[in-house]
Amino acid sequence: MSKIGKFTGFAYNKCDSYLSALISCGIVKAEKTLSKTKAKKTMYVLTNNYFRLWYLYVYRNRTEIQLGNEVLITGIIRNIIEKEVHEFHLQKAFMLVNERILDLWTSFRISGKILYAPKIIQKDDFNYTFDGIARKAGKAIFVKVYEDPIENLKKAELEKIRRAVSLVNTYYDSHIYIFSKRRFGDYAVKEAARDDTLSLVEMERLKF
């Protein structure tokens, strides 16, 4: 609160009123954290990546953008593509897994959430990384998020995915959700159509 007050120049009680309104609208959320001295403090975080992208890149540069500063605009686009967008799609993928996708496969009732916590499957010289794995009893769900599945999700990649899953759990007692913001290639689509363990999920960037 003190940092927000100093930055904006508003009195702390006014900042508190504004933050309360933003929290009630779902734009901001309050999180408890520990300071370097281990004291508890409250941090205020934007809940939607679009607000964060706007204030991080657009708001502070809006004059230069309107003037058509190509160097600045190109740099902003590069930063968004390389850093922010993939993070947004990871968050959205796991939101879908936790709130919607699991309900589509009724044989899986895994309690708790699947979190973005990369898991490396390794045996001898083979290794593969999933963005999340959840297990319960003899069943398991695997999550992978791609930026460009047409380039990445070819035959060799799918074979790696299947091998990695088989190293962790019985294949037919597993389910693999592969997310992408772009369309999938023909090979992956055909494989998913005949493999009940595999689901491809396309995410539209501007829709929740």
C-alpha positions in Angstrom: 0.0 0.0 0.0 2.8 2.4 0.9 4.5 1.9 -2.5 1.2 2.4 -4.3 0.6 5.6 -2.4 4.1 7.0 -3.1 3.9 6.1 -6.8 0.4 7.6 -7.3 0.6 10.5 -4.9 -2.7 9.6 -3.4 -3.4 9.3 0.4 -3.3 5.8 1.7 -7.0 5.8 2.6 -7.9 6.8 -1.0 -5.6 4.0 -2.3 -7.4 1.5 0.0 -10.8 2.6 -1.4 -9.6 2.2 -5.0 -8.0 -1.2 -4.4 -11.2 -2.4 -2.7 -13.2 -1.5 -5.7 -10.7 -3.2 -8.1 -10.7 -6.3 -5.9 -14.5 -6.4 -5.9 -14.5 -6.2 -9.7 -12.0 -9.1 -9.9 -9.3 -6.9 -11.6 -6.9 -7.1 -8.6 -6.3 -9.7 -5.9 -4.5 -9.4 -2.5 -1.8 -11.9 -1.7 0.0 -12.5 1.6 3.8 -12.7 1.3 6.8 -12.6 3.5 9.3 -9.7 3.4 13.0 -10.2 3.6 12.7 -9.8 7.4 10.1 -12.6 7.4 7.3 -10.1 8.3 3.9 -10.7 6.7 2.8 -8.1 4.1 0.0 -7.8 1.6 0.8 -7.5 -2.1 -1.8 -6.4 -4.7 -1.6 -8.3 -8.0 -3.4 -7.9 -11.4 -5.5 -11.0 -12.0 -5.7 -10.6 -15.8 -2.6 -10.7 -18.0 -4.2 -8.3 -20.5 -4.1 -5.6 -17.8 -0.6 -6.4 -17.0 0.5 -6.3 -20.7 -1.3 -3.0 -21.1 0.4 -1.3 -18.3 3.8 -3.0 -18.8 4.1 -2.2 -22.5 1.3 0.0 -23.9 0.3 2.6 -21.3 3.9 3.9 -20.6 4.7 4.0 -24.4 1.3 5.2 -25.8 2.7 8.5 -27.2 5.6 6.7 -29.0 3.2 4.1 -30.3 0.8 6.7 -31.7 3.7 8.4 -33.3 4.6 5.1 -35.0 8.0 4.4 -33.4 8.7 1.2 -35.3 11.8 0.3 -33.2 9.8 0.5 -30.0 6.8 -1.3 -31.4 8.9 -4.1 -32.7 10.6 -4.4 -29.4 7.3 -4.6 -27.6 5.9 -7.3 -29.9 9.1 -9.3 -29.5 8.9 -9.1 -25.7 5.2 -10.1 -25.6 5.7 -13.0 -28.0 8.8 -14.4 -26.2 7.8 -13.8 -22.6 4.3 -12.8 -21.8 2.1 -14.6 -24.3 3.4 -18.1 -23.5 3.0 -17.5 -19.8 -0.6 -16.4 -20.5 -1.3 -19.6 -22.4 0.2 -21.7 -19.7 -2.1 -20.1 -17.2 -5.1 -20.4 -19.4 -4.4 -24.1 -20.2 -4.2 -25.0 -16.6 -7.4 -23.0 -15.9 -9.1 -25.1 -18.5 -7.7 -28.3 -17.1 -8.8 -27.5 -13.6 -12.2 -26.1 -14.3 -13.5 -27.8 -17.5 -11.4 -30.4 -19.3 -11.3 -33.0 -16.5 -15.1 -33.1 -16.5 -15.0 -34.2 -20.2 -13.5 -37.5 -19.3 -15.7 -39.0 -16.6 -13.6 -41.9 -15.8 -11.1 -39.5 -14.3 -12.0 -37.9 -11.0 -8.7 -36.6 -9.7 -9.1 -34.4 -6.6 -7.1 -31.1 -6.4 -5.7 -29.0 -9.1 -3.1 -29.7 -11.7 -0.5 -26.9 -11.4 2.0 -25.6 -13.8 5.0 -27.4 -12.3 7.1 -29.0 -15.0 7.9 -32.7 -14.5 10.8 -34.4 -16.2 10.4 -38.0 -17.0 13.8 -39.7 -17.4 15.2 -43.1 -18.0 18.8 -43.8 -19.1 19.4 -41.3 -22.0 15.7 -40.5 -22.6 14.0 -37.6 -21.0 10.8 -35.6 -21.6 9.2 -32.7 -19.8 5.4 -32.2 -19.1 4.0 -29.0 -17.9 1.9 -30.8 -15.3 1.0 -34.3 -14.1 -1.7 -35.4 -11.7 -2.1 -39.0 -10.4 -4.7 -40.8 -8.3 -4.7 -44.5 -7.7 -3.9 -46.1 -11.1 -4.9 -43.2 -13.2 -2.9 -40.2 -14.4 -3.4 -37.0 -16.4 -0.5 -35.3 -18.3 -0.5 -31.8 -19.6 1.7 -30.2 -22.4 1.4 -26.7 -23.8 2.9 -25.8 -27.1 3.5 -22.5 -28.8 3.6 -24.0 -32.3 2.3 -27.6 -32.6 2.6 -27.7 -36.3 6.3 -27.5 -36.0 6.7 -29.3 -32.7 4.0 -32.0 -32.6 5.2 -34.3 -35.4 5.5 -38.1 -35.3 8.8 -38.2 -33.4 7.4 -35.9 -30.7 4.3 -37.9 -30.2 6.3 -41.0 -29.9 8.3 -39.3 -27.1 5.1 -38.3 -25.4 3.7 -41.8 -25.5 7.0 -43.3 -24.2 7.2 -40.8 -21.4 3.6 -41.5 -20.3 4.2 -45.2 -20.4 7.2 -44.8 -18.1 5.0 -43.2 -15.5 1.7 -45.0 -15.8 -0.2 -47.6 -17.8 -1.0 -45.9 -21.1 -4.7 -46.8 -21.3 -5.2 -45.6 -17.7 -3.8 -42.2 -18.6 -5.0 -39.2 -20.5 -2.8 -36.6 -22.3 -4.1 -33.0 -22.8 -2.1 -31.0 -25.4 -2.8 -27.3 -25.6 -1.9 -24.8 -28.3 -2.9 -21.3 -29.3 -2.4 -22.3 -32.9 -4.0 -25.1 -35.0 -2.6 -28.6 -34.9 -1.0 -30.3 -37.8 -2.8 -33.0 -39.8 -0.7 -35.8 -38.3 -1.5 -34.9 -34.7 -5.2 -34.5 -35.5 -5.4 -37.9 -37.1 -3.5 -39.5 -34.2 -5.8 -37.9 -31.6 -8.9 -39.1 -33.5 -7.9 -42.7 -33.1 -6.2 -42.5 -29.7 -8.6 -42.2 -26.8 -5.7 -41.3 -24.5 -4.8 -38.1 -26.4 -6.8 -34.9 -26.5 -5.8 -31.8 -28.5 -7.2 -28.4 -27.2 -6.9 -25.2 -29.2 -7.1 -22.0 -27.2 -8.4 -18.8 -28.7 -6.2 -16.0 -27.4 -8.9 -13.4 -26.8 -11.5 -15.5 -25.2 -11.8 -17.1 -21.8 
